[in-house]
Amino acid sequence: MLKKLFLLCGLMILVSTGLQAKTKAEKAGWKIAMQSYTFHMFTLMEALDKCQELGIKYIEVYPGHKLGEGYGDLSFGPELDAQTLKQIKGEASRREVKIVGSGVYGSDKEEDWTKFFQMAKAMKMDYVTCEPDPKLWNHVEALSKKYGIKVAVHNHPRPSTYWNPDALLQYIQGRAKGIGSCADIGHWNRQGLDEMECLRKLGDRLITFHFKDIAAKREGEAEQTDVIWGTGCLKLKPILNYLRDTKFKGYLAVEYEANWMNSVPDIRKCLQYFDRISDEVLK
C-alpha cells in the first residue's frame, strides 16, 4: 500500500512539473518567441527578465542589442568573444529562455557573414533572420549548409529587396530547403499585400515569423501602428488555420513596436489572445 502511495505521489509530481501542461499550440509545434527589438529601450539582460516574466521560452536577439549590467558598453553580435557568448547563453538559460536566433542581419561582405554564422553556431541557434546582399547568396547558402543553421529572409518594406515574396522566391529558387522566409505579416500588409496570399506563395519556404497585429489603414495617418493582437486588421485566425493545415512547425516571434517603455501588459494580452485562438483552431 505504501509503495502504491509513493507511486501515486510521484505521478502527481510529474504532472505538476508540466509534463502534461503543454498548450495545444506547443503540441502542434508552434513556439512563441520574442524578437528582442521589442525591448530595445532596455538591455538584453532586462529583455530576458521580461521574457521570463511573460513565460516566453525563446528569444531572437537583434544584432546591436546592448548587453547590460556587467558587460560595459558591449552589444550582441559576432564581435563578442567565446567566453562572453557562453555567459550570455547562461544568463538566458538561468531565466529558462533559449536564444534560438539572431537578426535582422545584413552585410555586403563575405567575412562578416562568416563571423555571423560562426557566432550562431557557437550559440547553437536554430536560424538567422537576415536580408542578404543578392550577390552573396552562394556564400550565405554555403554557410547555412556548413553550420546547419536555417536562413530566414525578412521582408522589410520597400526599397528592401525582399519586400515581396515573389522577389524572395526568385532569389532562393533551387536553393537548399533550409533557406526561406521570416514572415513579417505586418510589413506585408503595410505594403498593400495580402498576408494570406503571401503565405500561400511561400508554401514550404516558411521558416519563422515576426508575429504581430497592426491598426487598419486610415486616411491621413502615416503609419499603421502595432496593436494588441486581435484588435487590428491582420488575419490572425486564418493564418493559424493555414499553419494548422500545412502542419507548420516553428517559431512565431513577438515583435511589438508600441508602448515601448511599458509593453509587457500589452504583450500579455497578445499571448492570451493567441492561446484562445489557437485552442479554437486546434480543437
Phi, psi and omega in degrees: 000317180297321179297318179296323180295317178298318179297319179295317179297320179297319178297319180296323179294317179300317179296317183291337180279359170104010180297333179246020185259007179296140175285167177299323179297316180297320179296330179281352181093013177268117184247115177285126178238179176238130167276119190294346177298336174308327182246035184291346174284351180241168178284167178297321178298320177291324177297320177296321177300318182292324175298316179298318179300323182275349182079020178273128190263351186226149179217142171252117187264132180275139178300130182104356179291121179301133185288316178112198187305132179092352183242009179061228181264013184292145175238159181290134178165177185291351178282346182290146180279168186300322182293319179293318177299320178296319179296318179297316178300320178294320178299319178295314182299322179299333179263010181061039178237140178246131176279108188257347183197172176212144178159173017266128186251149176201145176196154177256017181239129181302318183296328177294316179296320179299315179295323181294316178292325177296320175297315180300321178293317179299327180272359182056046178284156177273328186203165168235140173261137191197172173223084186295144169299128185308328183283353182254012186299320179299320179293315180296317178297319179297320178293320178301316179292317183297317186261356179066037183240131181288151178248114181250109186275125183274156182243072171298157180296166174309139014268020176306140181300328192250026183296334183244133180301333178299319180293316179300313182297327178296319183285329186257003179303128179084356180272172185305147182291347175283003178249129182193216190250138159262102190278108172267097187293333178291316180297321177303310182297320180297335179269008178083014179263151176272121186297328179290319178297320179298316180297318180296322178297320184288325179054235184280007174272005178278116183255313183205176183231150153256102192265138185193178167225150183226158180292150176296149181290131181234142181299132178091348179260130186284332189223143172269102187283157174292141179225169177299135184305136179092352180251000182252205188255355182284150185271068189293316181293315174301325177298314180293324174300318179295318179296322176297312185293329181266002178057040177297138173227124182169192185263139172244099186274123177294124171232100186247102186257065179200159177047050192309320188275348182211054187271348184303314178300321178295316181296323177300321177294322176300316182292323177295319176298315181300315180298318182293313182290323177299318178299322179292317184290325187258015183293000000 
